[in-house]
Amino acid sequence: MATRKLARYQEMRDFGKTAEPSGRGAKATASPRLRFVIQKHAATRLHYDLRLEYEGVFKSWAVTRGPSYNPHDKRLAVEVEDHPLDYGDFEGSIPKGQYGGGTVLLWDRGYWAPEPGVDIEKAMKKGDLKFVMEGERMRGSWVLARMKRRPGEKRDNWLMIKHKDEFTVEQQEELGPRDDPSIASGRTMAQIAAGGGKGPTPFMTAKAGKADAVWQSHRNDNSTAAAAPKVAKAKPAAKTKPKTKPAEAMPRFIAPQLCKLVDRPPQGGGWAHEIKFDGYRMQLRVEGGAARLSTRKGLDWSDKFAEIVDDGAALDDAIIDGEVVALDHNGSPDFAALQAAISSGDTDDLVFFVFDLLFERGEDLRALPLSERKTRLKALIPARHARLRYVDHFVTGGDAVLQSACRMELEGIVSKKLDAPYHSGRSESWTKAKCRAGHEVVIGG
Ligand code: MN
């Protein structure tokens, strides 16, 4: 029965070339509780594949921007061919040129059920399926509503909408840019693309009761994972480049995050303290081997810093935040020397100190915590580069860092919340403390 339903799935794929399961001699069998999986899929366009087990196969939809917890969001869900149940344990890369070529990450899995009183068969026919999901990232009630087919459309388009319930989040950012790791292997998209790390733990083929146990253990933790899908701590990014194509268009310019001036750096943990550079704040944008530098207002200053732009063009596509600085003979930032360099055009020795990564290879990183953005930035910038230098930070002792900065006659320090997203404009998550006469004596009491 399931075999006939899978004819289309099988026609579309060459199982000699892709590692996806064929659905023949399937290992996964129907379960008394209906299962679901959501696979993040970086194909030509990034999307999230929602698969609901029903009558021995997975009913499948490609949700273009990923599910949302905000009931005001209507997410387009394009109905695609039924998938074999074995597919629920698939994670890996589909070769380029094959159908759906790109990386697949198991983003969520668990159980689903129709809302009380809903008959699945009828609801599917009618195009109005109300259901609940109990996974790790997806919990609560949702609806899939089919839209009328317009002339020429080959597939059925549905809308996936959150029902109001205790899991609703009114202002959830889209899931697309997040780099949530796999719930089945803990790997990131980049790690899966690079073929590294351990494969997924089985769910579909887990022995009866075992999958339940796995799931129950997650269910009983009172984390906030359900309401707001969590971003796990950054693992060192895989060195190998993902084989997938950029999924999102990069903006031409992003208004930079600005610092709030404070007398004293924030106390306690959770902060990254960086040296404050006395130079020009600049945004480097690299796309397809072409680079430009913009001022904090978005003016194009590429021709003022030709050498930095040339070096930047060799990087992968990215938007990088930093500061162009002239260093004096002691290696300290010297603003007057910077101005002199610009007016004389003698910019060969200027350095671009980089401290944040907003986009990388088509992926919007702004919603990620600073700690993760910096980890990825560090991996992106060549080590010991003459003109492009990664700005490291100290995670403890804001006062002590300020003290030593002042002793070295630097301008001050910038303190940034390690778990905060990038926020254009002024906000509390970035502060600057400047050196004043006698600072090193006052502090530390
Ligand atoms: Mn897909």
Boltz pocket constraint, residues with backbone or C-beta under 6 A from the ligand:
constraints:
  - pocket:
      binder: B
      contacts: [[A, 39], [A, 41], [A, 43], [A, 47], [A, 49], [A, 62], [A, 100]]
      max_distance: 6.0
